[in-house]
């Protein structure tokens, strides 16, 4: 699998070029998600990745960054521009947007 960039949430400007791809399960997404993010659970990614726009850069996220690392590597292997959100939504809520609940 290919290496992908690790992007700490605190380093992202409010306006960034990424489409945020949330690879958690629907129940996790329903509890908390980044506004504007797109849900595509990791377990469905290999079946649905072809539905993603090829002209976008993706920032994959999960709870702590493990599943999203796998997703970003998978997408990069399919020719997409993909990076991993370091620390997942947990770190996002600690460092970028403390209004989001943690779990």
C-alpha positions in Angstrom: 0.0 0.0 0.0 1.1 3.5 -0.6 2.1 6.1 1.9 -0.2 9.0 2.3 0.1 12.4 3.9 -0.8 12.7 7.6 -2.6 16.0 8.1 -3.1 17.3 11.7 -6.4 19.0 12.0 -4.9 22.1 13.7 -2.8 22.7 10.6 -5.8 23.0 8.2 -7.1 26.4 7.4 -10.8 26.9 7.6 -10.9 27.0 3.8 -9.0 23.9 2.5 -9.0 22.0 -0.8 -10.2 18.6 0.6 -13.4 16.8 0.5 -13.6 15.2 3.9 -14.5 11.5 3.6 -15.7 10.1 6.9 -15.2 6.3 6.9 -16.8 5.6 10.3 -20.1 3.7 10.7 -23.4 5.5 10.3 -24.1 5.5 14.1 -20.7 7.2 14.7 -21.4 9.8 12.0 -24.9 10.4 13.4 -23.4 11.1 16.9 -20.9 13.6 15.6 -19.5 14.6 12.2 -17.7 17.5 10.6 -20.2 19.7 8.7 -19.9 19.1 5.0 -18.2 15.7 5.3 -19.3 12.8 3.3 -20.0 9.4 4.9 -18.7 6.3 3.2 -18.0 3.5 5.7 -14.7 1.7 5.3 -16.5 -1.6 4.8 -18.3 -0.2 1.7 -15.3 1.7 0.3 -14.1 -1.1 -2.0 -17.6 -1.4 -3.5 -18.4 2.3 -3.8 -15.1 4.2 -4.4 -15.9 4.5 -8.1 -18.8 6.9 -7.1 -16.3 9.4 -5.7 -15.3 12.4 -7.9 -11.9 11.8 -9.4 -11.0 15.5 -9.6 -11.1 16.0 -5.8 -8.5 15.6 -3.0 -9.8 13.5 -0.1 -9.1 13.9 3.6 -10.1 10.6 5.2 -11.2 10.5 8.8 -12.4 8.1 11.4 -12.5 8.1 15.2 -8.7 8.1 15.9 -7.1 7.7 12.4 -6.6 3.9 12.0 -9.5 3.1 9.6 -9.0 6.4 7.7 -5.3 5.5 7.2 -6.4 2.3 5.5 -9.0 4.2 3.5 -6.5 6.8 2.3 -4.1 4.1 1.3 -6.8 2.3 -0.6 -7.9 5.4 -2.5 -4.3 6.4 -3.3 -3.7 2.9 -4.7 -6.7 3.5 -7.0 -5.2 6.7 -8.2 -7.1 9.2 -6.0 -5.4 12.1 -4.2 -6.0 11.1 -0.6 -4.6 12.0 2.9 -5.3 10.9 6.4 -6.6 13.2 9.1 -4.2 12.6 11.9 -5.9 11.6 15.2 -9.4 11.4 13.5 -12.4 13.3 14.7 -11.3 12.9 18.3 -8.2 15.1 17.6 -10.4 17.5 15.4 -12.7 18.1 18.4 -9.7 18.7 20.7 -7.6 20.9 18.4 -9.9 22.4 15.8 -13.5 22.5 16.9 -14.1 21.9 20.6 -17.9 22.3 20.1 -18.0 18.8 18.6 -18.7 16.1 21.2 -16.1 13.4 21.9 -16.8 9.7 22.4 
